[in-house]
Protein backbone atom coordinates (compact mmCIF):
# COMPACT_ATOMS: atom_id res chain seq x y z
CA UNK A 1 0.00 0.00 0.00
CA UNK A 2 1.57 3.33 -1.00
CA UNK A 3 2.21 5.87 1.72
CA UNK A 4 1.01 9.46 1.33
CA UNK A 5 3.65 12.08 0.64
CA UNK A 6 4.79 13.89 3.80
CA UNK A 7 3.37 17.36 4.26
CA UNK A 8 5.35 20.06 6.02
CA UNK A 9 3.44 21.53 8.93
CA UNK A 10 4.37 24.59 10.96
CA UNK A 11 3.70 23.28 14.45
CA UNK A 12 5.00 26.28 16.42
CA UNK A 13 1.62 28.08 16.62
CA UNK A 14 -0.10 24.85 17.67
CA UNK A 15 2.50 24.14 20.36
CA UNK A 16 2.25 27.73 21.61
CA UNK A 17 -1.55 27.46 21.85
CA UNK A 18 -1.45 24.09 23.63
CA UNK A 19 1.11 25.45 26.09
CA UNK A 20 -0.98 28.56 26.71
CA UNK A 21 -4.11 26.42 27.25
CA UNK A 22 -2.26 24.23 29.76
CA UNK A 23 -2.47 21.07 27.64
CA UNK A 24 1.32 20.99 27.29
CA UNK A 25 3.94 22.24 29.70
CA UNK A 26 7.48 23.46 29.24
CA UNK A 27 10.28 20.98 30.00
CA UNK A 28 11.79 21.17 33.48
CA UNK A 29 15.22 21.87 32.02
CA UNK A 30 15.89 23.91 28.95
CA UNK A 31 18.91 21.97 27.69
CA UNK A 32 19.24 18.34 26.73
CA UNK A 33 21.72 16.17 28.61
CA UNK A 34 24.85 15.10 26.79
CA UNK A 35 25.59 11.43 26.29
CA UNK A 36 29.19 11.75 27.39
CA UNK A 37 29.45 8.30 28.98
CA UNK A 38 27.59 6.42 26.26
CA UNK A 39 29.58 4.12 24.01
CA UNK A 40 29.01 4.20 20.27
CA UNK A 41 27.64 1.11 18.62
CA UNK A 42 29.74 -0.37 15.84
CA UNK A 43 28.19 -2.26 12.96
CA UNK A 44 29.74 -5.60 12.10
CA UNK A 45 28.61 -5.35 8.48
CA UNK A 46 27.18 -2.71 6.11
CA UNK A 47 23.73 -1.49 7.10
CA UNK A 48 22.79 0.42 3.94
CA UNK A 49 20.54 -2.39 2.64
CA UNK A 50 18.69 -2.52 5.96
CA UNK A 51 18.22 1.26 6.01
CA UNK A 52 16.98 1.26 2.41
CA UNK A 53 14.48 -1.49 3.21
CA UNK A 54 13.17 0.34 6.29
CA UNK A 55 12.60 3.53 4.28
CA UNK A 56 10.24 1.79 1.87
PDB file of N, CA, C and O in Angstrom:
ATOM      1  N   UNK A   1       0.848  -1.175   0.000  1.00  0.00           N
ATOM      2  CA  UNK A   1       0.000   0.000   0.000  1.00  0.00           C
ATOM      3  C   UNK A   1       0.894   1.240   0.000  1.00  0.00           C
ATOM      4  O   UNK A   1       1.748   1.374   0.877  1.00  0.00           O
ATOM      5  N   UNK A   2       0.722   2.131  -0.943  1.00  0.00           N
ATOM      6  CA  UNK A   2       1.569   3.330  -0.999  1.00  0.00           C
ATOM      7  C   UNK A   2       1.276   4.274   0.166  1.00  0.00           C
ATOM      8  O   UNK A   2       0.138   4.414   0.614  1.00  0.00           O
ATOM      9  N   UNK A   3       2.332   4.908   0.634  1.00  0.00           N
ATOM     10  CA  UNK A   3       2.212   5.869   1.723  1.00  0.00           C
ATOM     11  C   UNK A   3       1.978   7.260   1.144  1.00  0.00           C
ATOM     12  O   UNK A   3       2.505   7.578   0.078  1.00  0.00           O
ATOM     13  N   UNK A   4       1.200   8.090   1.825  1.00  0.00           N
ATOM     14  CA  UNK A   4       1.012   9.462   1.327  1.00  0.00           C
ATOM     15  C   UNK A   4       2.304  10.248   1.456  1.00  0.00           C
ATOM     16  O   UNK A   4       3.131   9.973   2.326  1.00  0.00           O
ATOM     17  N   UNK A   5       2.467  11.221   0.585  1.00  0.00           N
ATOM     18  CA  UNK A   5       3.647  12.078   0.645  1.00  0.00           C
ATOM     19  C   UNK A   5       3.611  12.889   1.932  1.00  0.00           C
ATOM     20  O   UNK A   5       2.544  13.345   2.343  1.00  0.00           O
ATOM     21  N   UNK A   6       4.773  13.078   2.580  1.00  0.00           N
ATOM     22  CA  UNK A   6       4.793  13.885   3.798  1.00  0.00           C
ATOM     23  C   UNK A   6       4.450  15.337   3.485  1.00  0.00           C
ATOM     24  O   UNK A   6       4.799  15.862   2.427  1.00  0.00           O
ATOM     25  N   UNK A   7       3.769  15.963   4.416  1.00  0.00           N
ATOM     26  CA  UNK A   7       3.368  17.355   4.259  1.00  0.00           C
ATOM     27  C   UNK A   7       4.027  18.156   5.374  1.00  0.00           C
ATOM     28  O   UNK A   7       3.900  17.809   6.548  1.00  0.00           O
ATOM     29  N   UNK A   8       4.720  19.211   5.019  1.00  0.00           N
ATOM     30  CA  UNK A   8       5.350  20.057   6.025  1.00  0.00           C
ATOM     31  C   UNK A   8       4.279  20.829   6.781  1.00  0.00           C
ATOM     32  O   UNK A   8       3.360  21.391   6.186  1.00  0.00           O
ATOM     33  N   UNK A   9       4.411  20.846   8.090  1.00  0.00           N
ATOM     34  CA  UNK A   9       3.438  21.529   8.934  1.00  0.00           C
ATOM     35  C   UNK A   9       4.207  22.437   9.883  1.00  0.00           C
ATOM     36  O   UNK A   9       5.183  22.012  10.501  1.00  0.00           O
ATOM     37  N   UNK A  10       3.773  23.674   9.998  1.00  0.00           N
ATOM     38  CA  UNK A  10       4.369  24.587  10.959  1.00  0.00           C
ATOM     39  C   UNK A  10       3.669  24.355  12.289  1.00  0.00           C
ATOM     40  O   UNK A  10       2.536  24.795  12.485  1.00  0.00           O
ATOM     41  N   UNK A  11       4.337  23.669  13.196  1.00  0.00           N
ATOM     42  CA  UNK A  11       3.703  23.281  14.449  1.00  0.00           C
ATOM     43  C   UNK A  11       3.912  24.295  15.568  1.00  0.00           C
ATOM     44  O   UNK A  11       3.324  24.143  16.638  1.00  0.00           O
ATOM     45  N   UNK A  12       4.721  25.316  15.358  1.00  0.00           N
ATOM     46  CA  UNK A  12       5.001  26.281  16.420  1.00  0.00           C
ATOM     47  C   UNK A  12       3.734  26.960  16.945  1.00  0.00           C
ATOM     48  O   UNK A  12       3.560  27.035  18.161  1.00  0.00           O
ATOM     49  N   UNK A  13       2.840  27.456  16.082  1.00  0.00           N
ATOM     50  CA  UNK A  13       1.624  28.076  16.617  1.00  0.00           C
ATOM     51  C   UNK A  13       0.762  27.091  17.413  1.00  0.00           C
ATOM     52  O   UNK A  13       0.181  27.456  18.434  1.00  0.00           O
ATOM     53  N   UNK A  14       0.683  25.856  16.949  1.00  0.00           N
ATOM     54  CA  UNK A  14      -0.095  24.847  17.669  1.00  0.00           C
ATOM     55  C   UNK A  14       0.523  24.568  19.035  1.00  0.00           C
ATOM     56  O   UNK A  14      -0.188  24.506  20.037  1.00  0.00           O
ATOM     57  N   UNK A  15       1.838  24.400  19.080  1.00  0.00           N
ATOM     58  CA  UNK A  15       2.501  24.143  20.357  1.00  0.00           C
ATOM     59  C   UNK A  15       2.347  25.327  21.308  1.00  0.00           C
ATOM     60  O   UNK A  15       2.142  25.139  22.507  1.00  0.00           O
ATOM     61  N   UNK A  16       2.445  26.538  20.779  1.00  0.00           N
ATOM     62  CA  UNK A  16       2.249  27.730  21.611  1.00  0.00           C
ATOM     63  C   UNK A  16       0.844  27.765  22.194  1.00  0.00           C
ATOM     64  O   UNK A  16       0.664  28.078  23.370  1.00  0.00           O
ATOM     65  N   UNK A  17      -0.155  27.442  21.370  1.00  0.00           N
ATOM     66  CA  UNK A  17      -1.547  27.460  21.846  1.00  0.00           C
ATOM     67  C   UNK A  17      -1.777  26.386  22.902  1.00  0.00           C
ATOM     68  O   UNK A  17      -2.416  26.646  23.922  1.00  0.00           O
ATOM     69  N   UNK A  18      -1.262  25.180  22.667  1.00  0.00           N
ATOM     70  CA  UNK A  18      -1.453  24.095  23.626  1.00  0.00           C
ATOM     71  C   UNK A  18      -0.735  24.387  24.946  1.00  0.00           C
ATOM     72  O   UNK A  18      -1.217  24.006  26.012  1.00  0.00           O
ATOM     73  N   UNK A  19       0.406  25.056  24.876  1.00  0.00           N
ATOM     74  CA  UNK A  19       1.111  25.450  26.093  1.00  0.00           C
ATOM     75  C   UNK A  19       0.321  26.517  26.832  1.00  0.00           C
ATOM     76  O   UNK A  19       0.178  26.448  28.053  1.00  0.00           O
ATOM     77  N   UNK A  20      -0.189  27.495  26.112  1.00  0.00           N
ATOM     78  CA  UNK A  20      -0.981  28.564  26.710  1.00  0.00           C
ATOM     79  C   UNK A  20      -2.248  28.018  27.360  1.00  0.00           C
ATOM     80  O   UNK A  20      -2.655  28.490  28.421  1.00  0.00           O
ATOM     81  N   UNK A  21      -2.879  27.014  26.720  1.00  0.00           N
ATOM     82  CA  UNK A  21      -4.108  26.419  27.253  1.00  0.00           C
ATOM     83  C   UNK A  21      -3.848  25.462  28.411  1.00  0.00           C
ATOM     84  O   UNK A  21      -4.791  25.029  29.073  1.00  0.00           O
ATOM     85  N   UNK A  22      -2.593  25.128  28.663  1.00  0.00           N
ATOM     86  CA  UNK A  22      -2.261  24.225  29.756  1.00  0.00           C
ATOM     87  C   UNK A  22      -2.270  22.760  29.367  1.00  0.00           C
ATOM     88  O   UNK A  22      -2.086  21.897  30.226  1.00  0.00           O
ATOM     89  N   UNK A  23      -2.480  22.457  28.094  1.00  0.00           N
ATOM     90  CA  UNK A  23      -2.467  21.070  27.636  1.00  0.00           C
ATOM     91  C   UNK A  23      -1.051  20.521  27.650  1.00  0.00           C
ATOM     92  O   UNK A  23      -0.829  19.362  28.003  1.00  0.00           O
ATOM     93  N   UNK A  24      -0.100  21.350  27.268  1.00  0.00           N
ATOM     94  CA  UNK A  24       1.318  20.991  27.295  1.00  0.00           C
ATOM     95  C   UNK A  24       2.020  21.871  28.312  1.00  0.00           C
ATOM     96  O   UNK A  24       1.540  22.955  28.643  1.00  0.00           O
ATOM     97  N   UNK A  25       3.149  21.405  28.803  1.00  0.00           N
ATOM     98  CA  UNK A  25       3.944  22.235  29.702  1.00  0.00           C
ATOM     99  C   UNK A  25       5.375  22.291  29.190  1.00  0.00           C
ATOM    100  O   UNK A  25       5.813  21.434  28.422  1.00  0.00           O
ATOM    101  N   UNK A  26       6.079  23.299  29.623  1.00  0.00           N
ATOM    102  CA  UNK A  26       7.475  23.455  29.239  1.00  0.00           C
ATOM    103  C   UNK A  26       8.299  22.377  29.937  1.00  0.00           C
ATOM    104  O   UNK A  26       7.927  21.926  31.020  1.00  0.00           O
ATOM    105  N   UNK A  27       9.413  21.955  29.333  1.00  0.00           N
ATOM    106  CA  UNK A  27      10.277  20.976  29.998  1.00  0.00           C
ATOM    107  C   UNK A  27      10.888  21.567  31.268  1.00  0.00           C
ATOM    108  O   UNK A  27      11.062  22.781  31.376  1.00  0.00           O
ATOM    109  N   UNK A  28      11.211  20.698  32.226  1.00  0.00           N
ATOM    110  CA  UNK A  28      11.785  21.170  33.481  1.00  0.00           C
ATOM    111  C   UNK A  28      13.157  21.787  33.276  1.00  0.00           C
ATOM    112  O   UNK A  28      13.521  22.733  33.974  1.00  0.00           O
ATOM    113  N   UNK A  29      13.919  21.267  32.332  1.00  0.00           N
ATOM    114  CA  UNK A  29      15.216  21.867  32.022  1.00  0.00           C
ATOM    115  C   UNK A  29      15.222  22.292  30.565  1.00  0.00           C
ATOM    116  O   UNK A  29      14.595  21.661  29.714  1.00  0.00           O
ATOM    117  N   UNK A  30      15.929  23.356  30.299  1.00  0.00           N
ATOM    118  CA  UNK A  30      15.891  23.914  28.949  1.00  0.00           C
ATOM    119  C   UNK A  30      16.911  23.282  28.008  1.00  0.00           C
ATOM    120  O   UNK A  30      16.797  23.435  26.792  1.00  0.00           O
ATOM    121  N   UNK A  31      17.899  22.580  28.544  1.00  0.00           N
ATOM    122  CA  UNK A  31      18.908  21.970  27.688  1.00  0.00           C
ATOM    123  C   UNK A  31      18.827  20.456  27.782  1.00  0.00           C
ATOM    124  O   UNK A  31      18.399  19.906  28.797  1.00  0.00           O
ATOM    125  N   UNK A  32      19.233  19.804  26.736  1.00  0.00           N
ATOM    126  CA  UNK A  32      19.238  18.343  26.731  1.00  0.00           C
ATOM    127  C   UNK A  32      20.537  17.835  27.345  1.00  0.00           C
ATOM    128  O   UNK A  32      21.584  18.462  27.183  1.00  0.00           O
ATOM    129  N   UNK A  33      20.481  16.714  28.043  1.00  0.00           N
ATOM    130  CA  UNK A  33      21.716  16.172  28.610  1.00  0.00           C
ATOM    131  C   UNK A  33      22.627  15.631  27.513  1.00  0.00           C
ATOM    132  O   UNK A  33      22.154  15.197  26.463  1.00  0.00           O
ATOM    133  N   UNK A  34      23.910  15.657  27.758  1.00  0.00           N
ATOM    134  CA  UNK A  34      24.853  15.102  26.794  1.00  0.00           C
ATOM    135  C   UNK A  34      25.103  13.636  27.125  1.00  0.00           C
ATOM    136  O   UNK A  34      25.090  13.239  28.290  1.00  0.00           O
ATOM    137  N   UNK A  35      25.326  12.859  26.110  1.00  0.00           N
ATOM    138  CA  UNK A  35      25.587  11.431  26.294  1.00  0.00           C
ATOM    139  C   UNK A  35      27.090  11.212  26.360  1.00  0.00           C
ATOM    140  O   UNK A  35      27.652  10.504  25.525  1.00  0.00           O
ATOM    141  N   UNK A  36      27.730  11.802  27.327  1.00  0.00           N
ATOM    142  CA  UNK A  36      29.189  11.755  27.391  1.00  0.00           C
ATOM    143  C   UNK A  36      29.721  10.377  27.769  1.00  0.00           C
ATOM    144  O   UNK A  36      30.818  10.009  27.349  1.00  0.00           O
ATOM    145  N   UNK A  37      28.972   9.613  28.548  1.00  0.00           N
ATOM    146  CA  UNK A  37      29.446   8.300  28.980  1.00  0.00           C
ATOM    147  C   UNK A  37      28.957   7.164  28.089  1.00  0.00           C
ATOM    148  O   UNK A  37      29.327   6.010  28.304  1.00  0.00           O
ATOM    149  N   UNK A  38      28.145   7.469  27.111  1.00  0.00           N
ATOM    150  CA  UNK A  38      27.587   6.418  26.255  1.00  0.00           C
ATOM    151  C   UNK A  38      28.613   5.968  25.226  1.00  0.00           C
ATOM    152  O   UNK A  38      29.322   6.783  24.636  1.00  0.00           O
ATOM    153  N   UNK A  39      28.680   4.661  25.021  1.00  0.00           N
ATOM    154  CA  UNK A  39      29.580   4.117  24.006  1.00  0.00           C
ATOM    155  C   UNK A  39      28.857   4.060  22.668  1.00  0.00           C
ATOM    156  O   UNK A  39      27.653   3.810  22.611  1.00  0.00           O
ATOM    157  N   UNK A  40      29.588   4.290  21.613  1.00  0.00           N
ATOM    158  CA  UNK A  40      29.010   4.203  20.272  1.00  0.00           C
ATOM    159  C   UNK A  40      28.901   2.756  19.853  1.00  0.00           C
ATOM    160  O   UNK A  40      29.749   1.930  20.189  1.00  0.00           O
ATOM    161  N   UNK A  41      27.855   2.461  19.121  1.00  0.00           N
ATOM    162  CA  UNK A  41      27.637   1.110  18.616  1.00  0.00           C
ATOM    163  C   UNK A  41      28.339   0.976  17.276  1.00  0.00           C
ATOM    164  O   UNK A  41      28.231   1.853  16.419  1.00  0.00           O
ATOM    165  N   UNK A  42      29.053  -0.118  17.098  1.00  0.00           N
ATOM    166  CA  UNK A  42      29.744  -0.373  15.837  1.00  0.00           C
ATOM    167  C   UNK A  42      29.017  -1.468  15.073  1.00  0.00           C
ATOM    168  O   UNK A  42      28.650  -2.496  15.642  1.00  0.00           O
ATOM    169  N   UNK A  43      28.816  -1.245  13.804  1.00  0.00           N
ATOM    170  CA  UNK A  43      28.186  -2.258  12.958  1.00  0.00           C
ATOM    171  C   UNK A  43      29.231  -3.284  12.549  1.00  0.00           C
ATOM    172  O   UNK A  43      30.385  -2.945  12.285  1.00  0.00           O
ATOM    173  N   UNK A  44      28.812  -4.541  12.502  1.00  0.00           N
ATOM    174  CA  UNK A  44      29.739  -5.599  12.097  1.00  0.00           C
ATOM    175  C   UNK A  44      29.712  -5.825  10.598  1.00  0.00           C
ATOM    176  O   UNK A  44      30.573  -6.514  10.051  1.00  0.00           O
ATOM    177  N   UNK A  45      28.720  -5.243   9.932  1.00  0.00           N
ATOM    178  CA  UNK A  45      28.611  -5.354   8.476  1.00  0.00           C
ATOM    179  C   UNK A  45      27.865  -4.132   7.960  1.00  0.00           C
ATOM    180  O   UNK A  45      27.282  -3.398   8.758  1.00  0.00           O
ATOM    181  N   UNK A  46      27.864  -3.890   6.656  1.00  0.00           N
ATOM    182  CA  UNK A  46      27.177  -2.712   6.115  1.00  0.00           C
ATOM    183  C   UNK A  46      25.679  -2.736   6.439  1.00  0.00           C
ATOM    184  O   UNK A  46      25.044  -3.791   6.415  1.00  0.00           O
ATOM    185  N   UNK A  47      25.138  -1.581   6.736  1.00  0.00           N
ATOM    186  CA  UNK A  47      23.725  -1.492   7.096  1.00  0.00           C
ATOM    187  C   UNK A  47      22.904  -0.747   6.051  1.00  0.00           C
ATOM    188  O   UNK A  47      21.714  -0.511   6.263  1.00  0.00           O
ATOM    189  N   UNK A  48      23.506  -0.374   4.935  1.00  0.00           N
ATOM    190  CA  UNK A  48      22.792   0.424   3.941  1.00  0.00           C
ATOM    191  C   UNK A  48      21.580  -0.314   3.374  1.00  0.00           C
ATOM    192  O   UNK A  48      20.544   0.304   3.131  1.00  0.00           O
ATOM    193  N   UNK A  49      21.693  -1.637   3.156  1.00  0.00           N
ATOM    194  CA  UNK A  49      20.544  -2.391   2.644  1.00  0.00           C
ATOM    195  C   UNK A  49      19.398  -2.386   3.648  1.00  0.00           C
ATOM    196  O   UNK A  49      18.237  -2.251   3.263  1.00  0.00           O
ATOM    197  N   UNK A  50      19.711  -2.530   4.917  1.00  0.00           N
ATOM    198  CA  UNK A  50      18.687  -2.515   5.958  1.00  0.00           C
ATOM    199  C   UNK A  50      18.000  -1.153   6.027  1.00  0.00           C
ATOM    200  O   UNK A  50      16.776  -1.075   6.136  1.00  0.00           O
ATOM    201  N   UNK A  51      18.782  -0.090   5.962  1.00  0.00           N
ATOM    202  CA  UNK A  51      18.219   1.258   6.008  1.00  0.00           C
ATOM    203  C   UNK A  51      17.329   1.500   4.795  1.00  0.00           C
ATOM    204  O   UNK A  51      16.239   2.057   4.926  1.00  0.00           O
ATOM    205  N   UNK A  52      17.783   1.087   3.627  1.00  0.00           N
ATOM    206  CA  UNK A  52      16.977   1.262   2.412  1.00  0.00           C
ATOM    207  C   UNK A  52      15.661   0.506   2.523  1.00  0.00           C
ATOM    208  O   UNK A  52      14.617   1.016   2.116  1.00  0.00           O
ATOM    209  N   UNK A  53      15.701  -0.694   3.065  1.00  0.00           N
ATOM    210  CA  UNK A  53      14.484  -1.495   3.215  1.00  0.00           C
ATOM    211  C   UNK A  53      13.517  -0.844   4.198  1.00  0.00           C
ATOM    212  O   UNK A  53      12.308  -0.852   3.966  1.00  0.00           O
ATOM    213  N   UNK A  54      14.025  -0.282   5.287  1.00  0.00           N
ATOM    214  CA  UNK A  54      13.167   0.341   6.290  1.00  0.00           C
ATOM    215  C   UNK A  54      12.529   1.623   5.771  1.00  0.00           C
ATOM    216  O   UNK A  54      11.465   2.013   6.252  1.00  0.00           O
ATOM    217  N   UNK A  55      13.145   2.278   4.816  1.00  0.00           N
ATOM    218  CA  UNK A  55      12.601   3.529   4.280  1.00  0.00           C
ATOM    219  C   UNK A  55      11.488   3.300   3.280  1.00  0.00           C
ATOM    220  O   UNK A  55      10.808   4.251   2.893  1.00  0.00           O
ATOM    221  N   UNK A  56      11.283   2.072   2.853  1.00  0.00           N
ATOM    222  CA  UNK A  56      10.236   1.788   1.869  1.00  0.00           C
ATOM    223  C   UNK A  56       8.900   1.661   2.516  1.00  0.00           C
ATOM    224  O   UNK A  56       7.904   1.422   1.834  1.00  0.00           O
TER     225      UNK A  56
END
